[in-house]
Amino acid sequence: MAAKKKSKKKAKKAKAVKAKKKTAGARKVVKAKKSKAKKAKKAARPAKAKKAAKKTVKAKKPAKKKRARRSNALEGEGSYTAARNYDEEQREFVAENKGKIGKMAKDAEAALDGPEGDDLREAEAEGRSHARD
């Protein structure tokens, strides 16, 4: 009894495969006929009409705008891309000025203690007033 069921299943599968092959072959024939018809229409068209058709197609396409690509489309509170770029720039600055950073800090401290210190503190306060809390 089990052998009959297996042979029936195999027969059904074989029929299904044959049916698929037939439909696939029919699709290929239809596609071939359509492509031949298109080629015949193009050949029948005069050369001027072909050029005019190409020009109108080119004129209809709008120019694509270039957008800056983000690594992640969803950015939550703050910009992950901007933070990553800032961190990278800081690493590069430190790598380039490794031996000069101590001297830069002393120069900045001297500038705050010098005659232009008041102007620097005002600029710092103004910058902080623009910052978000």
C-alpha positions as CSV (number, residue, x, y, z in Angstrom):
1,M,0.0,0.0,0.0
2,A,2.8,2.4,0.9
3,A,4.5,1.6,-2.4
4,K,1.4,2.7,-4.3
5,K,1.3,6.0,-2.5
6,K,4.9,6.7,-3.3
7,S,4.5,5.9,-7.0
8,K,1.4,8.1,-7.2
9,K,3.4,11.0,-5.6
10,K,6.2,10.5,-8.0
11,A,3.8,10.5,-10.9
12,K,2.2,13.8,-9.7
13,K,5.6,15.4,-9.4
14,A,6.6,14.3,-12.9
15,K,3.4,15.8,-14.3
16,A,4.0,19.1,-12.4
17,V,7.5,19.3,-13.8
18,K,6.3,18.7,-17.3
19,A,3.6,21.3,-17.0
20,K,6.1,23.9,-15.7
21,K,8.4,23.1,-18.6
22,K,5.6,23.6,-21.1
23,T,4.6,26.9,-19.6
24,A,8.2,28.1,-19.5
25,G,8.6,27.2,-23.2
26,A,5.4,29.0,-24.0
27,R,6.6,32.1,-22.2
28,K,9.8,32.0,-24.2
29,V,7.9,31.8,-27.5
30,V,5.7,34.8,-26.5
31,K,8.8,36.9,-25.5
32,A,10.5,36.0,-28.8
33,K,7.4,37.1,-30.8
34,K,7.2,40.4,-28.9
35,S,10.9,41.2,-29.4
36,K,10.6,40.4,-33.1
37,A,7.6,42.8,-33.3
38,K,9.5,45.6,-31.6
39,K,12.5,45.1,-33.9
40,A,10.2,45.3,-36.9
41,K,8.6,48.5,-35.7
42,K,12.0,50.1,-35.1
43,A,13.1,49.1,-38.6
44,A,10.0,50.6,-40.2
45,R,10.5,53.9,-38.4
46,P,12.4,56.5,-40.5
47,A,15.8,57.7,-39.2
48,K,14.6,61.2,-38.3
49,A,11.8,59.8,-36.2
50,K,14.3,57.6,-34.3
51,K,16.5,60.6,-33.5
52,A,13.5,62.7,-32.4
53,A,12.3,59.9,-30.1
54,K,15.7,59.6,-28.5
55,K,15.9,63.4,-27.9
56,T,12.4,63.5,-26.2
57,V,13.3,60.7,-23.9
58,K,16.5,62.4,-22.8
59,A,14.7,65.7,-22.3
60,K,12.1,64.2,-20.0
61,K,14.5,62.7,-17.5
62,P,15.0,65.0,-14.5
63,A,18.5,65.6,-13.2
64,K,19.2,63.5,-10.1
65,K,20.2,65.5,-7.0
66,K,23.3,64.3,-5.2
67,R,22.7,63.7,-1.5
68,A,25.3,63.2,1.2
69,R,25.2,59.5,2.2
70,R,24.8,58.7,5.8
71,S,26.0,55.4,7.2
72,N,22.8,55.0,9.2
73,A,19.5,56.5,8.0
74,L,18.1,56.7,11.5
75,E,19.9,59.1,13.8
76,G,18.4,59.5,17.2
77,E,19.1,62.4,19.6
78,G,22.2,64.0,18.2
79,S,23.9,63.0,15.0
80,Y,25.9,59.9,15.2
81,T,27.6,60.7,11.9
82,A,28.7,64.1,13.1
83,A,30.0,62.7,16.3
84,R,32.0,60.1,14.5
85,N,33.5,62.7,12.2
86,Y,34.4,64.9,15.1
87,D,36.1,62.1,17.0
88,E,38.1,61.2,13.9
89,E,39.2,64.8,13.4
90,Q,40.3,65.0,17.0
91,R,42.4,61.8,16.7
92,E,44.0,63.2,13.6
93,F,44.8,66.5,15.3
94,V,46.4,64.8,18.3
95,A,48.4,62.5,15.9
96,E,49.7,65.5,13.9
97,N,50.5,67.7,16.9
98,K,51.6,65.2,19.5
99,G,54.7,67.0,20.6
100,K,53.2,70.5,20.4
101,I,50.0,70.1,22.6
102,G,51.7,70.9,25.9
103,K,53.2,74.1,24.4
104,M,49.8,75.0,22.9
105,A,48.2,74.7,26.4
106,K,50.8,76.9,28.0
107,D,50.4,79.5,25.2
108,A,46.6,79.5,25.7
109,E,47.0,79.9,29.5
110,A,49.5,82.8,29.0
111,A,47.0,84.5,26.6
112,L,44.2,84.3,29.2
113,D,46.6,85.9,31.8
114,G,47.8,88.5,29.4
115,P,46.2,91.7,28.1
116,E,43.8,89.9,25.7
117,G,42.4,87.7,28.5
118,D,39.3,89.8,29.0
119,D,38.4,89.6,25.3
120,L,39.0,85.8,25.3
121,R,36.7,85.3,28.3
122,E,34.0,87.5,26.7
123,A,34.2,85.4,23.5
124,E,34.0,82.2,25.6
125,A,30.9,83.4,27.4
126,E,29.2,84.4,24.2
127,G,29.9,81.0,22.7
128,R,28.5,79.3,25.8
129,S,25.3,81.4,25.6
130,H,24.6,79.9,22.2
131,A,25.0,76.4,23.4
132,R,22.0,74.2,24.2
133,D,21.5,72.9,27.7
